Amino acid sequence: MGALSEKLLAPENRAKVLGDCVRLIDDEVKSKSGITGMAIKGAYAMVNKVSATVVKDAMDGLLNDFTGRLEPIFEEWKAKGNGAPLKQYMSARAANVANALLGITDDRAKRASGTLKKAYEMLRPTGQKHVEEAIPRIGELLQKYAG
């Protein structure tokens, strides 16, 4: 386990990290506009109607995998970041970071069913772009706990 995992997954931090992840997702959804934004907001509302804690529960189930995928990027930043903020370093590698994260959800979606699977399938074609747009916030969140 690396430094990022030790910080994010520590029992004293996990609940705080999850709360910040949910706020990050909420903020990303709220920031969307236009027709695509309406679709994202509608799908997000639909998923949240399944359960008030569905996003937090999903993040809790994904956090270890996400952290594992982000660990090498974090370690590379520590070694080669040249003092740049983590969000800037990750933003310069947004496509790679997004692919790493989406690889996990792609695998999970293959095993899902019902409303969650339909929502994911509807959003996945534009998922890369939206995850890339979230990279600065993700970098800030990571740096808050492990920076």
C-alpha positions as CSV (number, residue, x, y, z in Angstrom):
1,M,0.0,0.0,0.0
2,G,1.4,3.4,-1.0
3,A,1.2,6.8,0.6
4,L,-2.1,7.8,-1.2
5,S,-3.8,4.6,-0.1
6,E,-2.6,4.9,3.5
7,K,-4.0,8.4,3.7
8,L,-7.3,8.0,1.9
9,L,-8.2,4.6,3.2
10,A,-7.2,5.2,6.8
11,P,-10.2,4.5,9.1
12,E,-10.0,8.1,10.5
13,N,-10.2,9.6,6.9
14,R,-12.4,7.3,4.9
15,A,-15.7,8.8,5.9
16,K,-14.4,12.3,5.3
17,V,-13.0,11.3,1.9
18,L,-16.3,9.7,1.0
19,G,-18.2,12.8,2.0
20,D,-15.8,14.9,-0.1
21,C,-16.2,12.5,-3.1
22,V,-20.0,12.8,-3.0
23,R,-19.7,16.6,-2.9
24,L,-17.3,16.5,-5.8
25,I,-19.7,14.4,-7.8
26,D,-22.6,16.7,-6.8
27,D,-20.6,19.8,-7.9
28,E,-19.6,18.2,-11.2
29,V,-23.2,17.3,-12.0
30,K,-24.4,20.8,-11.0
31,S,-21.8,22.4,-13.3
32,K,-23.1,20.7,-16.4
33,S,-25.1,22.7,-18.9
34,G,-26.9,22.4,-22.2
35,I,-28.7,19.3,-23.4
36,T,-26.0,17.0,-22.2
37,G,-26.1,18.6,-18.8
38,M,-29.9,18.1,-18.6
39,A,-29.4,14.4,-19.4
40,I,-26.7,14.0,-16.8
41,K,-28.7,15.8,-14.2
42,G,-31.8,13.7,-15.0
43,A,-29.8,10.5,-14.9
44,Y,-28.2,11.5,-11.6
45,A,-31.6,12.4,-10.1
46,M,-32.9,9.0,-11.3
47,V,-30.0,7.2,-9.6
48,N,-30.5,9.2,-6.4
49,K,-34.1,8.2,-6.2
50,V,-33.1,4.6,-5.9
51,S,-31.6,5.4,-2.5
52,A,-30.5,8.6,-0.7
53,T,-27.1,7.0,-0.1
54,V,-26.6,5.3,-3.5
55,V,-23.8,7.7,-4.6
56,K,-22.0,7.4,-1.2
57,D,-22.4,3.6,-1.2
58,A,-21.1,3.3,-4.8
59,M,-18.1,5.5,-3.9
60,D,-17.5,3.4,-0.8
61,G,-17.4,0.3,-3.0
62,L,-15.1,1.9,-5.6
63,L,-12.8,3.9,-3.4
64,N,-10.2,1.2,-2.9
65,D,-10.0,0.5,-6.6
66,F,-9.9,4.2,-7.5
67,T,-7.1,4.8,-5.0
68,G,-5.2,1.9,-6.4
69,R,-5.5,3.2,-9.9
70,L,-4.5,6.7,-8.8
71,E,-1.6,5.6,-6.6
72,P,1.0,5.4,-9.5
73,I,0.0,8.8,-10.8
74,F,0.3,10.3,-7.3
75,E,3.7,8.7,-6.8
76,E,4.9,9.9,-10.2
77,W,3.7,13.5,-9.2
78,K,5.7,13.2,-6.0
79,A,8.8,12.2,-7.9
80,K,8.5,14.4,-11.0
81,G,5.9,17.0,-10.2
82,N,8.5,19.8,-9.9
83,G,6.4,21.6,-7.3
84,A,3.3,21.8,-9.4
85,P,-0.1,21.3,-7.6
86,L,-1.4,17.8,-8.0
87,K,-4.5,19.1,-9.9
88,Q,-2.3,20.7,-12.5
89,Y,-0.1,17.6,-12.8
90,M,-3.2,15.4,-13.2
91,S,-4.9,17.8,-15.6
92,A,-1.9,17.6,-18.0
93,R,-2.5,13.8,-18.0
94,A,-6.3,14.0,-17.9
95,A,-6.9,11.4,-20.6
96,N,-4.7,8.8,-18.9
97,V,-6.2,9.5,-15.4
98,A,-9.8,9.3,-16.8
99,N,-9.1,6.0,-18.6
100,A,-7.7,4.6,-15.4
101,L,-10.8,5.5,-13.4
102,L,-13.3,4.6,-16.1
103,G,-11.6,1.2,-16.5
104,I,-12.9,0.3,-13.1
105,T,-16.4,1.5,-13.6
106,D,-16.5,-0.2,-17.1
107,D,-15.7,-3.5,-15.4
108,R,-18.3,-3.0,-12.7
109,A,-21.0,-1.9,-15.2
110,K,-20.6,-5.2,-17.0
111,R,-21.9,-6.9,-13.9
112,A,-24.6,-4.4,-13.0
113,S,-28.3,-4.5,-13.9
114,G,-31.4,-2.4,-13.8
115,T,-31.5,1.4,-13.3
116,L,-27.8,1.7,-12.5
117,K,-26.7,-0.2,-15.6
118,K,-29.0,1.8,-17.8
119,A,-27.8,5.1,-16.4
120,Y,-24.2,4.1,-16.8
121,E,-24.7,2.9,-20.4
122,M,-26.5,6.2,-21.2
123,L,-23.7,8.3,-19.8
124,R,-20.6,6.3,-20.8
125,P,-20.2,7.6,-24.3
126,T,-19.4,11.0,-22.9
127,G,-17.9,9.7,-19.7
128,Q,-14.3,10.3,-20.7
129,K,-14.9,14.0,-21.3
130,H,-16.8,14.4,-18.0
131,V,-14.2,12.6,-16.0
132,E,-11.4,14.7,-17.6
133,E,-13.3,17.8,-16.6
134,A,-13.4,16.6,-13.0
135,I,-9.7,16.0,-12.8
136,P,-8.8,19.3,-11.2
137,R,-11.3,18.7,-8.4
138,I,-10.1,15.1,-8.0
139,G,-6.5,16.4,-7.8
140,E,-7.5,18.9,-5.1
141,L,-9.3,16.2,-3.1
142,L,-6.3,13.9,-3.3
143,Q,-3.9,16.7,-2.3
144,K,-6.1,17.6,0.6
145,Y,-5.6,14.2,2.2
146,A,-2.3,13.0,0.9
147,G,-0.5,16.1,-0.5
